[in-house]
Amino acid sequence: MLTRIRNRFNEAIWQPEPEELPVLKRWGVTSVRIGQILVRDFQNGEITLRAMGLVYTTLLSLVPLLALAFSMLKAFGVDNALRPVLHRFLAPLGAQADDIINKIVGFVENVQVGVLGAIGVVLLMYSVVSLIQKVEAGCNYIWQVRKLRSLGRRFTEYLSILIVGPLVVLAASSMTASLTSNTVVEYLSTIEPFGTSLYIAGRLVPYVLYSIGFTLLYAFMPNTKVNWLPALGGGIFAGVLWQTASLGFAVFASNSSNYNAIYSSFAIIILLLVWLYVSWQIMLLGCRVAFLLQHPEQLTRKPYPPQLGSDDRERIALLMMGLIGYNFMHANPPWQIARLARYLRVAPDHIYSIVDQLVDANMLIESGDTTITLLPRQDIECLKVDSILAAVRSGDASASPTPRDDRLHDEVDGWISRNLEARAQVFGQLSLRDLVRASMRERGTTTTDQRGMRPVG
């Protein structure tokens, strides 16, 4: 019975094409698919490990980060805002949060940049930048981006975050406080229906502010182009989940008398570590939601990306090189990896893997920072098709069986050698330029757009 219900549920969720469904049903199916994928990612453990790494980095970088934020707030004459911001973040820890806040503020106030020296200031900045860089690395992993920002961009953009971030947090805290302490608001709260509306609005303000913060994080932190709607979807998911989790964790912390009895004064430290882990986990899961909303083709029941056979890798390699060679011949804009993946309907991981092999074989050049473009490294007249296939076929030699001196191994090696010789005879001296010209003749192509070899007119 349960098996039949599960099978029907899976058929209703995973078999229909979302584009063919009504709007409301499409949203429902997409939401359930995203939920199942998030559970699968959580069980896989990679996101969990990255959240744990961020907890460790946070412990090392918290005081330097707050010291820089305190300096920025002090420059604007609002250095007393550090304690309310910390109290809002650590509120789920309950009454014991005040002890941690007092110690952190004490550490921050005792940081004297003037006596640290040049090396001390560099180490202080490095500990702060390492936290931001680790957040970017986590977002890049989820967005399947392999390159971090360049050193120059990291310096300027991370510095912008350190300058703007405290001011945004201060503005959000001030807005929340003004909604609850303003005289007009207090007066209106005594008049219905304004009182109920203001009460509901006050409850919703944290959800809205956190959603906006996560949206901005998902839009700018990954080293790739993120559309605003997917970033907003991930931001709302993370903002609502984080505020809800903070309320639930506050209840958990207030009822954690068993932990106090077992761990004594260390109980609050353990609760702090758990809350940091939950916060970073929510941030990464929200980033995953934004990625899935922008790449709905990855909403699959089976783990993504699927395994590729050798024939599929060779076919993708030739298609890639044909498209890249065509745009190069006609002086069209070079192909980007993300656009290649969408055009060929191939997982970006497979494109990256094949590109790495072709780059190692000196057949392709990668250029760009945020968007990686691909250009031929050799004259496409001299770049042979058989060489492209050989570059893709080449793998780790340690994965091959150890040769042995017996008849079976000799026979297998002989067959493989004859197979490679036959393929070399089939392709002969066919070059990448010949492949592009042949495809143009067969399709009757006269002009093209950036998407590749496509007849126009």
N, C-alpha and C positions, 0 to 999 in steps of 0.2 A: 504493500500500500504506500509506504513512504517513498519507495523507489519510483513508483508510478507518478506520485505527486512531484517529486524532484525532477523527473524527466520532462513532465509537462511544463513545469516552471522554466527549465532550461530552454525548452523549445520556444516558449513565449518570449523569452528575453533575448536569446542569442540567434535565433533563426531569421526573424524579420529584418529587412533593411530599414534603418531609421529614417532615411529620406522618404520612404513610401508611407510612413505612418502619419496620422494627424499630429498637430503640434503638441498637444498635451500628452498624448501617448508616447510621442517621441522623447519628450523630456523625461517621462517616467522610466522608459526603457533605458535611456542614456544614464540616468541617475543610478539605477540598479546595476548596470554594467560597471560604472565607475566604482560603486561600493564594493562589488565583488573583486575588482582588480586591486583596490586598496587593501582589502583583506589578504589577497594573494601576495602583494608586495610586502605587507607586514610580516607574513609568515616566511617570506624569502629571506629576510634578515638584513639586506643591504642597507635599506633606509634606516633600520634600527641601529646598525653599527655606526652610520654617519651621525645620527642623533647623539649617540654616546660619545663620539669624538668631539662633537660640538660642546657637550657638557664639560669635558676635560679642558678644552680650549677656553671656555667661558670662565672657568675657575682661575685660569692663569691670567686672563685678560680683563677681568671684571674691574679690578681696582684701577689699572691704567686707563681703561676706557672711560670710567666715571671721572677720573682725574681730568682728562681732556674735556669731557662734557662740562665738568664743574668750572673749568677755566673759561669755556665759552659762555656759560651762563653768568659767570662773575663779570665778564667783560660787558654784558648787557645789564648788569646790576640786579640780576634775578637769581643769584646763587642759592637763595633759600628754597628754590623750587626742586632741588635735587632730592630732598627727603620725601616730599609728596609723591614724586614720580616713582621712587623706590617702593614706597608704601603701597602704591597702586599695583605694582608688578608682584610684590611679595605678599599681598593681602591674603591669598589662599593659604598661607602658612599659619594664619591665625594670630593669636596674641603674642606668640613667640617671635613673630616677624620683627617686632620692634627691637629685639636684642641684636638680630642680624643687621638691621638698618643702622643701628647706633655704631656697631663695629665697622661696617663698610664706610659710613660717613667719616668716622674717625680716621680710618686708613687714608681716605681720599684727602682729608684736610691736612694730614701729616706729610703728604707727598710734596716735596719742595724741589721743583724742577731746577731751580738755580744752583742747588748743591749736588745735582746728579752728575754733572759733567757731560761731555759730548757723548761718551760711550753709553752712559746711563739714559740720556735722552733717546739715543738710537734704539736701545733695547726697549724702552718704554713705547716708542712708536711701533716697533716691530711686533710687540705683543698685541697691540691694538689691531694693526693691519692683518696679522695672522688670523684673528677671529673673523674679520670681514672676508678675507680670502677663503677661509674654510667654508663660510656660508655660500660664497660664489661657487666653490667647487661642488658643494652639495646640490645647488641648483643646476649647475652645468651637467652633473651626472644624470639628473632627472630629465633634463632637456636633451640628453645625448650629444652634448657639446664637449669636444675633447681639449679645446684650447682655452686657457685663461686669458684675461685681458693682458695686453702688452704692459710692460713695466711703466711706461709713461701714462697710459690710461688708468692703471691701477693707482698711481700716485694722485692724479688729479681727481678721479671720481671717488676714491676712498676718502680723500680729504674733504670733498664736498659732502659726503655722508656724515663725516665727523662734525662738520660745521652746521649743516642744515638739520641733522637728526635731533640734537637737543632742543633746537628752537621749535621744531614741529611737535615734539613731545610736550614741551612747555605750553604751546598754544592749545593742544588737545586737552591738557590738564586744566588750563585756565577756563576753557570753554565749558568743560564738565562742571567745574566749581561754580561758574557764574550761573549755570542753569539751576543750581540748587540754593544759591545764597542771595540772588538778586531780590531786592525789595518788591519789585513789580511781580516777579514770579511767585514770591511768597503770598502776595495779596491775591493773585489770580487763583492760586491753589485752593483758596477758601470758597471759590465760586464754581458751581457746577454748570456745564460739564467741563470747564477748564481744569478743575482739579484732577479729575480722572485722566484727561488727555495729557496734562503735564506729568502726572505720575508715570503713565505709560511711556511718554517721550523720554523721561529721565532714565527709565529702565532700558530703553533702546539705544540711548546715546553711546554707551560703551561698545555695543555690537557694531554700530555704524563706524565709530572711530577706529576700532581695531580692524574692521574690514577694509577701510580706506588705507590704513598702514600696510596691511598685507598685500593689498592690490599694488601699491607703489613698489613694494619690495619685489614682487613677482614680475612686474613690468620692466624693472631696470637692473635687477641683480644678475640674471642669466646672461651669458655672453652671446646672445643671439637676439633676433627680433621677436618680441612677444606682442601679440595683438592685445588690445585693451579689453575686449570682451572676455577672452579666456582668463586674462589676469584678474578681471573683476570677479569672474566665477570662482576662481581659486581663492581670491581674497575674502569673499563672502563666506565660503566654506570654512576657511581657517579662522576668520574673525568670530563667527558664531560658535565654532567648536572651541576656540580658546577661551572665550568668555564663559561658555557653559562649563568647560572643564575647570576653570578657576572657581566657579561657584561650587561644583562638586568636590573639588580638592579641599576647599575650605571646610566643608562638612567632614571630610575624611580626616583632616588635620585636627579638628576640634574633638574628634572621637578617638584619637590615637593615644589613649592613655597606656595601652599595652606597650607601645614603642617607648614611651617615657620610662616605664618600669624596667624595660630590658636594656635600653641604650643610655638611659639617664640623660646627661647633658649633650650626648652625641645625637639624640633623636632629631633635633631641629636641623642638624647638618644633613642627616639622611633624608629628611623631608625636603630640604632645599635641593638636593641632588635629584630626587624623584621629580620635583616640579620643573626643574630645568630640563630634564629629559623629556617630560611630557610636552613642554613648550616647544622644544626643537623638533620633536616628532610631529606635532601639529603643523609647524611651519613647513616641513618637508612634504607632508601629505597634501597640504594645500597647494604647494608647488606642483606636485604630481597631478592634482586635479586640473590645474591650469594647463599643463602639458597635454593631458588627455582631451580637454575641450578643444585645444587648437589642432590636435592630431587625432580625429575620431577614427581614422583607419587602424589605430592601435587598440581600439576597444574590442579585443578578441578574447574568446574563451580560453584559448591555449596561451601559454607563456609567449611573450613577444620579445625579440624577433624569432621566427621559426628557423629551424636548422636548414642550411643550404647544402645541396649536393655539389659535387665538382662540376657537373654539367651546367647547373644553374649559375654558379660563380663565373664560369667562362662566358656564358651567354650575357650576363650582366656586364662583364668587363668589356665585351665587344660593343654592346649597345652604348655604354658610357663613352668609350673611346670614339665611336662613330659620331655621337652627338657633339662631343668636344671638338673633334676634328672638323666637323661640318661648320660649326660656328667660327672656328679659327680660320678656315679657308675663306669664309665670306665676311670676315672682319665684324662679326656680330659680337655682342657682349658675351664674355665668358660665362660658362655654366657655374652655378653655385651648387654645393653639395645638397643643401635642403631642397632646391628646385629639382635636382636630379632625382632625389628620392621620391618626391611627389609625382614627377612625370613618369618615372618607370614603375611607380607603385611598389617600391622596394623599401625595406626597413633602413633607416639611416645608419644603423650599426653595420649592415652589410656593405653599404656604400663606403663608409669609413674604412672598413677592413680591406676592401678591394683597392681603394685609393692608396692606402698605406703600402700595399704590395707594389703598385705601379710607381709610386714615388720612390720606393727603395730600388726599383729597377731602372730609375732615371728615365721614366717615360712620361711622368707628369710633374707639374710644379704647382704647389699650393701657394696662394697669395691671399692677403687680406687678414683682418683681425676678427671683427664681429661676424662677417659673412665670408666664408672661405670660397674662393673661386679657383677654377682648375684650368690649366693651360698645358698644351703639349710641351715637353722638354726637348724633343727631337723634331727634326723635319719629318712631317707625316708621310713624305715619300719614302723615307728610309726606315720608318717604323713598321716592321713586319707584323702581320696578324699572328703568325705562329709565335713570335716573340712575346706578344701580349698574352697569349694563352699559356705560354711557358712560365711567365712571371706570376700569373694567377695560380697555376698548378703548384708552383714551388711553395713548400711549407717547411716546417721544422723537421730537420733530418732525424732528430731524436724520436719522432713519432713513428718512423719506419721500423719494421722488424730488423733485427740484427742479422746480416747475411750469414748463411751457413753453407758449408761445402757439401751439398747433397743434391740429388737429381731433381727433387721437387722444386727447390729454390731456383735451380738453373732453368727449369722449364718455365716457371712463372716469370722470371726476369727476361727470358727470351721472348715470351709473348708480349710483355709490356714494351720491350724495345721495338718489336715489329709494329705494334700499334702506334707508337710515336713516330716511327718512320713513315707509316702510311698516312698519318695526319699531316706530316711535313710535306709529303708529295701532293696531298689534296690542296693544301694552301699554297704550296710552291713559293713564289716570290710575291704573293699578294701583300700589298702595303695598306696602311690605313687610308691613304688617299684613294687607292683603288676601291676600297670598301665604300667610301663616301660617294664616289662617282657612280658606282654601280647602283647604290640605293637611289640616287637622284634620277638615273635613267629609268629605273623600274617604276618610280612614283611619278615621273613627269614633273619634278619639282622645278619651279622657276624662281620663287622667292621663299623666304622663311621668316618666322618670327623667332624670338629668343627661346622658345620652348623646343626648338630643334628642327629636324627634318620633317616639315609638315607642308604639304602643298597649299598654296594660297591662290585663290581665284579659280 
